[in-house]
Amino acid sequence: MSYTIIKKLPSVEKIIQSIPLSIEGHTKILQDRQEVNNILEGKDKRLLMIVGPCSAWPNEAVLEYARRLVSLNKKLEHALKLVMRVYIQKPRTTKGWTGPVNQPNPFSSPDIEAGVRYTRKMMVDVIEMGLPIADEALFTHNAKGFLELLTWVAIGARSSEDQEHRVFASAINCAVGMKNPTHGSLSIAVNSVVAAQHPHVAVLDGYEVQTHGNSHAHVVLRGSNHAPNYSIDHLLEIKKHMNVHHVINPSVIIDASHDNCLINGKKDPSLQSNIIFDVLKSIENQPDLKNLVKGFMVESYLKEGNQKIDEHHPENTDLNGLSITDPCLGWDQTEEMLLRLAKIIK
């Protein structure tokens, strides 16, 4: 193999010991995971809302967003189950910044040890505030130290067809959303859920193991080929495939961002709110689909939109909650949307 060793990393156990989670935090994670499972099983009629920044950076702005979400959650928790996006890994179509876990300072060289410490501390801080968190499993080999903190995990559009990610999804102890692939096949999206719900024999930490299967694996519709895929027809097709495969706890989360909110090939984050209310209105008189759609995902931050960072002039970067990756809905619009949503959920 062709690579150069940069440095030996400390053990994950040492990093976990240096940035511990309280007993109360561990208890809260177990409770939050069960509540999400209850929603996916249809026992809890609240909507699951996975909201937060496209990428969790910088730390100070992420924690400010979390503080606001904690306060807002007190008004919403009867109707909505909020899970905050704390996405520390970023898939790239070709190349680019892969998130704070690899490069905590986008203006400096990658530093994985510093990134692991930076992002674990951020995740622990959010959990200790009382919020459940979500992340995307981009790299399965470095899950330890993070996976045990998560209430919900996404397998991304570029990963959901990959066997390693499907096996990983079948082994984890929390709900996992399998995104439809970028080319848009809904049958393959359901195939990924079927694979995640079933056991597999694989190698883990030097052992031959059998995974148990994840009965709370479900589909996340994120649009495809620069077009949305949250219509009645799309939902009916998903339901048909799930029925054929006898999917356990058939559920769909609709990602209101990504290809679902494009206009002329460009993302418009302000559309996310309209998408959510349009979907709810369209399925209002269709009980089967109403039971299928369990929630939504929203990319949201303190400020609306996004920015391109100038590596040569870091002083020009807004560090106060303006995304450096995909554009996000601003806080005011997010708050208004969630309050309105809570009012119409019975």
C-alpha positions as CSV (number, residue, x, y, z in Angstrom):
1,M,0.0,0.0,0.0
2,S,1.2,3.5,-0.8
3,Y,1.1,5.9,2.2
4,T,3.3,7.8,4.6
5,I,2.9,7.4,8.4
6,I,2.3,10.8,9.9
7,K,2.1,9.8,13.6
8,K,0.8,7.2,16.0
9,L,-2.6,8.0,17.3
10,P,-3.5,7.6,21.0
11,S,-6.0,4.8,21.8
12,V,-9.7,5.7,21.6
13,E,-10.0,4.5,25.2
14,K,-7.6,7.2,26.4
15,I,-9.5,9.9,24.5
16,I,-12.8,8.7,25.9
17,Q,-11.3,8.8,29.4
18,S,-10.1,12.3,28.9
19,I,-13.5,13.5,27.6
20,P,-16.0,11.4,29.6
21,L,-19.8,11.5,29.4
22,S,-21.7,11.7,32.7
23,I,-23.8,8.8,34.0
24,E,-26.8,11.1,33.4
25,G,-25.7,11.6,29.8
26,H,-25.5,7.9,29.2
27,T,-29.0,7.4,30.7
28,K,-30.4,10.1,28.5
29,I,-29.0,8.5,25.3
30,L,-30.7,5.2,26.1
31,Q,-33.9,7.0,26.8
32,D,-33.7,9.1,23.6
33,R,-32.9,6.0,21.5
34,Q,-35.9,4.2,22.9
35,E,-38.2,7.2,22.1
36,V,-36.9,7.3,18.5
37,N,-37.5,3.6,18.2
38,N,-41.0,4.0,19.5
39,I,-41.7,6.6,16.8
40,L,-40.4,4.3,14.1
41,E,-42.6,1.5,15.6
42,G,-45.7,3.7,15.5
43,K,-46.1,3.6,19.3
44,D,-45.2,7.3,19.7
45,K,-47.1,9.6,17.3
46,R,-44.7,12.6,17.5
47,L,-42.7,13.6,14.4
48,L,-39.0,12.8,14.5
49,M,-37.2,16.0,13.5
50,I,-33.4,15.8,12.8
51,V,-32.3,19.4,12.6
52,G,-29.0,21.3,12.7
53,P,-26.0,22.5,10.8
54,C,-24.8,20.9,7.6
55,S,-21.4,20.5,9.3
56,A,-20.7,21.0,13.0
57,W,-18.2,23.8,12.9
58,P,-17.1,26.0,14.6
59,N,-17.5,24.7,18.1
60,E,-18.8,28.0,19.6
61,A,-21.5,28.5,17.0
62,V,-22.6,24.8,17.3
63,L,-23.0,25.1,21.0
64,E,-24.9,28.4,20.7
65,Y,-27.3,26.7,18.3
66,A,-27.7,23.8,20.8
67,R,-28.5,26.2,23.6
68,R,-31.3,27.8,21.5
69,L,-32.6,24.4,20.5
70,V,-32.7,23.2,24.1
71,S,-34.8,26.2,25.0
72,L,-37.1,25.8,22.0
73,N,-37.5,22.0,22.7
74,K,-39.4,22.8,25.9
75,K,-42.2,24.2,23.8
76,L,-42.2,21.4,21.3
77,E,-41.4,18.1,23.0
78,H,-45.1,17.1,23.3
79,A,-45.4,17.0,19.5
80,L,-41.9,16.7,18.1
81,K,-38.9,14.6,18.9
82,L,-35.9,16.8,18.2
83,V,-32.5,15.3,17.4
84,M,-29.7,17.7,16.6
85,R,-27.4,17.2,13.7
86,V,-23.8,17.2,14.9
87,Y,-22.2,16.1,11.7
88,I,-18.5,15.8,12.1
89,Q,-17.7,13.9,8.8
90,K,-18.5,15.3,5.4
91,P,-18.6,13.2,2.2
92,R,-17.3,15.0,-0.9
93,T,-18.3,14.4,-4.5
94,T,-14.7,14.8,-5.5
95,K,-12.5,16.6,-3.0
96,G,-12.6,19.2,-0.2
97,W,-12.9,19.6,3.6
98,T,-14.0,16.3,5.1
99,G,-15.2,17.8,8.4
100,P,-13.8,18.8,11.8
101,V,-13.0,15.2,12.9
102,N,-10.2,15.2,10.3
103,Q,-9.4,18.9,10.2
104,P,-10.8,20.9,13.1
105,N,-9.3,24.1,11.7
106,P,-10.1,24.3,8.0
107,F,-7.2,26.9,7.6
108,S,-4.6,24.5,9.0
109,S,-3.3,21.1,8.0
110,P,-5.5,18.1,8.9
111,D,-4.9,16.8,12.4
112,I,-7.0,13.7,13.2
113,E,-6.0,13.5,16.9
114,A,-6.9,17.1,17.5
115,G,-10.1,16.6,15.4
116,V,-11.2,13.6,17.5
117,R,-10.8,15.5,20.7
118,Y,-12.4,18.6,19.3
119,T,-15.5,16.8,18.0
120,R,-16.0,14.4,20.9
121,K,-15.9,17.3,23.3
122,M,-18.5,19.1,21.2
123,M,-20.8,16.1,21.1
124,V,-20.5,15.5,24.8
125,D,-21.2,19.2,25.5
126,V,-24.4,19.1,23.4
127,I,-25.6,15.8,25.1
128,E,-25.0,17.2,28.6
129,M,-27.2,20.2,27.6
130,G,-30.0,17.6,27.2
131,L,-30.2,17.1,23.4
132,P,-29.9,13.8,21.5
133,I,-27.6,14.0,18.6
134,A,-27.2,12.5,15.1
135,D,-24.2,12.0,12.7
136,E,-23.5,10.4,9.4
137,A,-21.4,7.2,9.4
138,L,-19.0,8.2,6.6
139,F,-16.0,6.2,8.0
140,T,-16.9,3.0,9.8
141,H,-13.4,2.4,11.1
142,N,-13.3,5.3,13.5
143,A,-16.8,4.9,15.0
144,K,-15.7,4.1,18.5
145,G,-15.6,7.2,20.7
146,F,-18.6,8.7,18.8
147,L,-21.1,6.0,18.0
148,E,-22.0,5.4,21.6
149,L,-23.0,9.1,21.8
150,L,-25.5,9.0,19.0
151,T,-29.3,8.6,19.1
152,W,-29.7,8.4,15.3
153,V,-27.2,7.6,12.5
154,A,-27.4,8.3,8.8
155,I,-25.8,6.2,6.1
156,G,-25.3,8.6,3.2
157,A,-26.4,8.4,-0.4
158,R,-22.8,7.5,-1.5
159,S,-22.5,4.8,1.1
160,S,-25.9,3.0,1.3
161,E,-25.1,0.6,-1.5
162,D,-21.7,-0.3,0.1
163,Q,-21.7,-3.7,1.8
164,E,-19.4,-2.5,4.7
165,H,-21.9,0.3,5.6
166,R,-24.8,-2.1,5.4
167,V,-23.1,-4.5,7.7
168,F,-22.2,-1.7,10.0
169,A,-25.8,-0.5,10.1
170,S,-27.0,-4.0,11.0
171,A,-24.7,-4.0,14.1
172,I,-25.3,-0.7,15.7
173,N,-27.6,-0.1,18.7
174,C,-29.6,2.9,17.5
175,A,-31.9,3.8,14.7
176,V,-30.2,4.2,11.3
177,G,-31.5,6.0,8.3
178,M,-30.4,4.6,4.9
179,K,-30.4,7.4,2.3
180,N,-31.5,6.7,-1.3
181,P,-28.5,6.6,-3.6
182,T,-27.7,9.7,-5.6
183,H,-28.9,8.0,-8.8
184,G,-32.3,7.7,-7.2
185,S,-33.3,4.1,-7.2
186,L,-36.0,3.6,-4.6
187,S,-35.8,-0.2,-4.9
188,I,-32.1,0.0,-4.0
189,A,-32.9,2.3,-1.1
190,V,-35.2,-0.3,0.3
191,N,-32.6,-3.0,-0.4
192,S,-30.2,-1.2,1.9
193,V,-32.8,-1.2,4.6
194,V,-33.4,-5.0,4.1
195,A,-29.7,-5.6,4.3
196,A,-29.4,-3.5,7.5
197,Q,-32.3,-5.3,9.2
198,H,-30.7,-8.7,8.7
199,P,-27.7,-10.4,10.4
200,H,-24.4,-10.7,8.7
201,V,-21.1,-12.6,9.4
202,A,-18.2,-10.2,9.3
203,V,-14.8,-9.3,10.8
204,L,-14.8,-6.8,13.7
205,D,-11.8,-5.9,15.9
206,G,-10.0,-9.1,14.8
207,Y,-13.0,-11.4,15.6
208,E,-15.4,-13.2,13.3
209,V,-18.8,-11.9,14.5
210,Q,-22.4,-12.2,13.6
211,T,-24.4,-8.9,13.6
212,H,-27.9,-9.0,15.1
213,G,-29.7,-6.9,12.4
214,N,-31.2,-3.5,13.0
215,S,-35.0,-3.6,13.1
216,H,-35.1,0.2,13.2
217,A,-33.3,0.8,9.9
218,H,-35.4,2.9,7.6
219,V,-35.3,4.9,4.3
220,V,-34.3,8.6,4.1
221,L,-35.5,10.2,0.9
222,R,-33.0,13.0,-0.1
223,G,-34.0,13.6,-3.7
224,S,-31.9,12.4,-6.7
225,N,-30.6,13.4,-10.0
226,H,-31.3,17.1,-9.2
227,A,-35.0,16.3,-8.6
228,P,-37.2,15.8,-5.5
229,N,-38.5,12.4,-4.5
230,Y,-41.0,13.1,-1.7
231,S,-44.2,13.0,-3.8
232,I,-47.2,10.7,-3.2
233,D,-46.0,8.5,-6.1
234,H,-42.5,8.1,-4.6
235,L,-44.0,7.3,-1.2
236,L,-46.3,4.7,-2.7
237,E,-43.4,3.1,-4.6
238,I,-41.3,2.9,-1.4
239,K,-44.3,1.3,0.5
240,K,-44.7,-1.2,-2.3
241,H,-41.1,-2.3,-2.1
242,M,-41.2,-2.5,1.7
243,N,-44.3,-4.6,1.6
244,V,-42.6,-7.0,-0.9
245,H,-39.6,-7.4,1.4
246,H,-41.7,-7.5,4.6
247,V,-39.6,-4.7,6.1
248,I,-39.9,-4.4,9.9
249,N,-41.2,-1.1,11.2
250,P,-41.6,0.4,7.7
251,S,-40.6,4.1,8.0
252,V,-39.5,7.0,5.9
253,I,-37.7,10.2,6.9
254,I,-37.8,12.9,4.3
255,D,-34.7,15.0,4.0
256,A,-36.0,18.4,3.1
257,S,-32.6,19.5,1.9
258,H,-30.1,18.2,-0.7
259,D,-31.8,17.4,-4.1
260,N,-35.2,17.8,-2.6
261,C,-34.8,21.6,-2.4
262,L,-33.1,22.5,-5.7
263,I,-34.1,25.3,-7.9
264,N,-32.4,25.4,-11.3
265,G,-29.7,23.1,-9.9
266,K,-29.0,25.2,-6.8
267,K,-30.1,24.5,-3.3
268,D,-32.6,26.9,-1.7
269,P,-32.6,26.2,2.0
270,S,-35.7,28.4,2.5
271,L,-37.7,25.7,0.6
272,Q,-37.3,23.2,3.4
273,S,-40.2,24.5,5.5
274,N,-42.6,24.5,2.5
275,I,-41.5,20.9,1.6
276,I,-42.4,19.7,5.1
277,F,-45.9,21.3,5.2
278,D,-46.6,20.2,1.6
279,V,-45.8,16.6,2.4
280,L,-47.9,16.6,5.5
281,K,-50.9,18.1,3.6
282,S,-50.5,15.6,0.8
283,I,-50.7,12.6,3.1
284,E,-53.3,14.0,5.5
285,N,-56.1,11.8,4.1
286,Q,-53.8,8.8,3.3
287,P,-53.5,6.8,6.5
288,D,-51.0,4.3,5.1
289,L,-48.6,7.0,4.0
290,K,-49.2,9.1,7.1
291,N,-48.1,6.1,9.1
292,L,-45.1,5.6,6.8
293,V,-43.7,9.1,7.1
294,K,-42.2,9.3,10.6
295,G,-40.3,12.6,10.3
296,F,-38.1,15.0,8.5
297,M,-34.5,16.2,8.3
298,V,-33.6,19.9,8.0
299,E,-30.2,21.6,7.5
300,S,-30.4,24.6,9.8
301,Y,-27.9,27.0,11.5
302,L,-27.8,30.3,13.2
303,K,-27.6,32.2,9.9
304,E,-29.3,31.5,6.6
305,G,-27.2,30.4,3.6
306,N,-23.6,29.5,3.4
307,Q,-20.1,30.9,2.6
308,K,-17.0,29.9,0.7
309,I,-14.0,30.1,2.9
310,D,-10.9,31.8,1.7
311,E,-7.9,29.8,2.8
312,H,-5.6,32.7,2.3
313,H,-7.7,35.1,4.3
314,P,-9.3,33.3,7.2
315,E,-10.2,36.6,8.9
316,N,-12.9,37.0,6.3
317,T,-14.8,33.9,7.5
318,D,-17.9,34.4,9.5
319,L,-17.6,32.2,12.6
320,N,-21.0,33.0,14.0
321,G,-23.1,30.2,12.6
322,L,-22.9,30.6,8.8
323,S,-22.3,27.2,7.1
324,I,-19.1,26.6,5.2
325,T,-20.6,23.6,3.4
326,D,-24.2,23.4,2.2
327,P,-26.6,26.3,2.7
328,C,-28.8,26.1,5.8
329,L,-32.1,27.5,7.0
330,G,-31.5,30.4,9.4
331,W,-32.5,30.2,13.1
332,D,-35.5,32.5,13.0
333,Q,-37.0,30.5,10.1
334,T,-36.2,27.3,11.9
335,E,-37.9,28.4,15.1
336,E,-41.0,29.6,13.2
337,M,-41.2,26.4,11.3
338,L,-40.9,24.1,14.3
339,L,-43.4,26.1,16.4
340,R,-45.9,26.0,13.5
341,L,-45.3,22.3,13.0
342,A,-45.9,21.5,16.7
343,K,-49.3,23.2,16.5
344,I,-50.5,21.0,13.7
345,I,-49.3,17.7,15.0
346,K,-52.0,15.9,17.0
